Amino acid sequence: MAIALSAQGRAASSPARWLTPELFWPELDASTAALETPLGVLHLGALQFNAHDMVRRAAGKPIRVATKSIRVRSVIDALLATDGYRGVLAFTLPEALWLAEEVDDVVVGYPTADRAGLIRLATDERLASRVTIMVDSVEQLDFIDGCIPPGDRESIRLCLELDASWRAAPPLGNIGVLRSPIFTADDAVRFAREITRRPGFTLVGMMAYEAQIAGLVDDVGSRAAYSAGMRWIKRQSVSELSERRKAAVEAVRSVCELEFVNGGGTGSLESTSADDSVTEIAAGSGLFGGHLFDNYREFRPAPAASFALSVVRKPREDTATVLGGGWTASGPPGRDRLPQVAWPQGLDMVPREMAGEVQTPLVGKAAVRLRPGDRVWFRHTKSGELSEHLNAFAVVDDGTVIDTLPTYRGEGKAFL
Ligand SMILES: Cc1ncc(COP(=O)(O)O)c(C=O)c1O
């Protein structure tokens, strides 16, 4: 059965249960009582809420589905069938080729060095018309030519990536992620000219992902000064980037026509949609609603994806140990990368062990009542990485499991 995310009327009629944890988690627990752990769950009402809230925040700009943040094929398909979503941003070339069997607009969001994938792409007219790959240097063009010469291939669709980080004055320095060497409008236009001069390539798009705006939490309850600092950084960076991106897009458009200019992410839907030079926004994490996104001022996603682990032993009266738990998120290591214990409330990890590979002791008042066989509910920090630990998600709607959806991993597709 295919899930539907475009249930307009329903979102209004079904109460946002997740706002009341005392209702939401026990209901989820009861609905899935017959299933074994580790158990991944998607709450349909919460998914629908997130899908529509992201469209609202994108304010008329189409959302390109960032598949790395989902990694469940049927959820991606459901989004593409929902108003406001168009095309996907894949994370590897093999994934893009797999998706392109069905999806006609696939951009690979990161450069590739996959020789076999490039040859497949370049020798299949249909794939070559559907898949666009990311480039930011002449060396990458040479690499592609080395895999398959221009005379032997279809023209390869390219997207030019502009670096979106903010080069602040010292002592702040570079704020953002190190992505592309192309930073200025001059860099961009020079590279665009080189692409259009060379046979076997068609420049169709530009992308500039503002990680330092989309990815930084800016409303951490216990850290008011930090949050104010983050909001200040975001404001400076938005104003610097909107000028620079506009100039770069105009310069490249003077060289060739562009089908799209991609920007942003879940955390920056408001500011990216306000940037006139951007035609679409890539986003995905906000759909599952990892707990990272609990700390943003502009929005609050519902906890649509969660997972349950079973208590298997009690080393002490006040300690309940669950099997598993070490599903940590990528990025700078820190407490915020660990799964959050969502239910029962009042449980904490033990500082000397934290989330373990095979077991996670939990302490706190609620641990006293827990017994082997009871379940504890968690939320992942991010979104798509959770799918790499599960073969499938159970979908819960109105207190019932209505479907089981395989993850990429469950389909034998561990792309990265
Ligand atoms: C190129 C690109 N665009 C957009 C995003 C935003 O994705 P999400 O909305 O899932 O955070 C990312 C995330 O890393 C990205 O790398």
The ligand as an SDF file (V2000), in Angstrom:
LIG
                    3D

 16 16  0  0  0  0  0  0  0  0999 V2000
   23.2760   20.0840   -0.7750 C   0  0  0  0  0  0  0  0  0  0  0  0
   22.3030   20.0280    0.3360 C   0  0  0  0  0  0  0  0  0  0  0  0
   21.1210   20.6440    0.2070 N   0  0  0  0  0  0  0  0  0  0  0  0
   20.2050   20.6190    1.1920 C   0  0  0  0  0  0  0  0  0  0  0  0
   20.4650   19.9630    2.3740 C   0  0  0  0  0  0  0  0  0  0  0  0
   19.4240   20.0410    3.4460 C   0  0  0  0  0  0  0  0  0  0  0  0
   18.8980   18.8440    3.7590 O   0  0  0  0  0  0  0  0  0  0  0  0
   17.9040   18.6890    4.9890 P   0  0  0  0  0  0  0  0  0  0  0  0
   16.6960   19.4780    4.7320 O   0  0  0  0  0  0  0  0  0  0  0  0
   17.6250   17.2470    4.9460 O   0  0  0  0  0  0  0  0  0  0  0  0
   18.6150   19.1020    6.2140 O   0  0  0  0  0  0  0  0  0  0  0  0
   21.6820   19.3220    2.5530 C   0  0  0  0  0  0  0  0  0  0  0  0
   21.9840   18.6500    3.8120 C   0  0  0  0  0  0  0  0  0  0  0  0
   23.0810   18.3330    4.1710 O   0  0  0  0  0  0  0  0  0  0  0  0
   22.6350   19.3540    1.5100 C   0  0  0  0  0  0  0  0  0  0  0  0
   23.8370   18.7530    1.6330 O   0  0  0  0  0  0  0  0  0  0  0  0
  1  2  1  0
  2  3  1  0
  2 15  2  0
  3  4  2  0
  4  5  1  0
  5  6  1  0
  5 12  2  0
  6  7  1  0
  7  8  1  0
  8  9  2  0
  8 10  1  0
  8 11  1  0
 12 13  1  0
 12 15  1  0
 13 14  2  0
 15 16  1  0
M  END
$$$$
